[in-house]
């Protein structure tokens, strides 16, 4: 027996484990090692989110700053810096963070999970079964589906990895007629090229010919040819994976929860995959804590997690849709047609309207638990805003809507609180 079992030691599973340990729960995490070496491009925002989650060792030696070239809609620029995350090194550091936090780690392949109202029986290859009253599914896209959820256009990403000549660290992204490609090279000569295409319309050859086909496509790109400088490709490997956007129909029960890509997996173009995984995982410890310690709030906790996962999914999906819509050269191509209008036509960032703000009671996080409080519903935050700089905003908005002068409403705040709250109010369309 163990208190809580987490399946999956990626960033989402690790963030949940560390959060639960801070709340005093015993945690056992079960995971296999990644089966292929990978490199991921992440932003400074992702690095900050990983540090905030407690993954210090995971970042110690894993991130390399890189100048990123962008070729999109026929325009080129190199204004952004992204950090290349070496996943094998990152995963090793992540396990060290877990060990130092007191998380029990089992390296092994999960065969089955049998769940009931009384708990979960987890069979692990080569080990005795493990029993736990609570179970966290964090195995990403490999997690078994639990019904038909919302799916975007069927998409596959083909990762080519090879050993080239040592040189400078760099990365690039380019749009293509039938998809888009991300590429990177490390100082040690490791090279990566990932091509994302539509499953139905790409006309891909069989598995035996796929590697050569990818090489031909890569060599047909002026940007890729220049980026990799025509070096020999030693030990060329191919790894194919789904990158279809998927929202699980149910992400939380009374004794289980899904986080990260197991809850919602979004098209990689819409942002950093790790950031998306962390977005749903960081709230999970408080949800789990509520389910275990305050069972009378179970429905509220489940509603909190379900609503936020769904809202995060739609937000990221709309951001991705707008990126696809920026490419205007191939409007009649199936790849671009399918993605420029999905998931809907709602704007990603609606115009602010102070008069449209509403105050409702909704689930919030308070002292490591899910609670209920009055929040302000905005066009960009349909689930509500509770605090700004530690100040509850619902009472302030209510007073302003009743016509009370802004100076009087904000009078009791500190200088910093007043500055931040006023800035937030202006962003919501408030006119002093």
Secondary structure, 3 states (H helix, E strand, C coil): CEEEEEECCCHHHHHHHHHHHHCCCCEEEEECCCCCCCEEEECHHHHHHHHHCCCHHHHHCCEEEEEEEEEECCEEEEEEEEEEEEHHHHHHHHHHHHHHCCCEEEECCEEEEEEECCEEEEEECCCCCEEEEEEEECCHHHCCCCCCCEECCCEEEEEEEEECCCCCCEEEEEEECCEEEEEEECCCCEEEEEEEEECCCCCCCCHHHHHHHHHHHHHCCHHHHHHHCCCCCEEEEEEEEECCCEECCCCECCCEEECHHHCEECCHHHCCHHHHHHHHHCCHHHHHHHHHHCHHHHHHHHHHHHHHHHHHHHHHHHHHHHHHHHCCCCCCCHHHHHHCCCCCCCCCCCCCCHHHCEEEEEEEEECCEEEEEEEEECCCCCCCECEECCEECHHHHHHHHCCCCHHHHCCCCCHHHHHHHHHHHHHCCCCC
